[in-house]
């Protein structure tokens, strides 16, 4: 029954009696006593970290002039605390035989102050050397550490085991993607990771995507005493890889409504969010931005969405490719490290080349009003093209071999009169379709303002 009451008082001490810590003092210690404030649920108001408890005494002064009792507990918690001998002179009670890694409860009348004493020396951190592990993984960098230092444990008033955070720090350099622009690059950035206690192996994420020296320092208690330990690795080459890919489609003018340029990337997880393809020949520039660990580059092109049957492989970081064949093509990038143990595989770009198309107008009005001043075909996915235009006497007045070109209605620099001309077109589509077309071209020249309803010139 007594122990339950004691436990209740300890659990509330951190809230009701915050001034108790000012009544506690230590003597005989060569280094500063460090204070940690644990969570209130522990029932402890303070954790005192002493470099060594040897020769150290603890004193507590009652501001109310009460008789002071000292109790000590271990891993069973405050409910099993036992009284320890102390000497009181006036309002101050002294505990001459202070034991480390123990919990203490000071009874000051009907009030109690609960705290823990940590003896740091038996747990002292010592760092000897650090080096990368022989076997690495792709998503983390593994650093092995030689040294010693036990985790620093303490027990709450309820008897629950906790660990003091020693804040052992590992610092290194990696590469991050520049999110500030749509098409950026990787840049070097520093990484600082903190760990609760000494470990012989640290698994670090993100991994070092570039050559880096790993520096391990600690702990925060040694740092406070100006005895901080520190070791460094030699330069560690990157084992892991990362990349970002983009695709820029530069479609030629087909005479139909279309964007001049389409950009797609897998930066946000989709290979062709912007859409790729259109009319052949369709030139697409694929770009890969990679971290330093990428040694091997490969772009894969296939008609198989599962990439089991690959048509072309290009071992370049960037790929400039012109699609000529109708249908759906699949493209992806693979970047790997020196031994091929780590790979970055991009999302798949889907490139759709439409069926061939050829539409031929039968009239135009080359009168300089900016509307329908040039005779041009509308087309899609043509591999070859030849067009010849003749007058009514069968004389050749114009010839061109690209569907991008057209006729402005001029012969030898002069605009021809209204009338009927004749065209002959031969073309081949990317889908293998052959075109042989012929027909009339009517030249109609209007008078008056552009867009008016004037009558055709006779």
Order of alpha helices (4+ residues) and beta strands (2+ residues): alpha-beta-beta-beta-beta-beta-beta-beta-beta-beta-beta-beta-beta-beta-beta-beta-beta-beta-beta-alpha-beta-beta-beta-beta-beta-beta-beta-beta-beta-beta-beta-beta-beta-beta-beta-beta-beta-beta-beta-beta
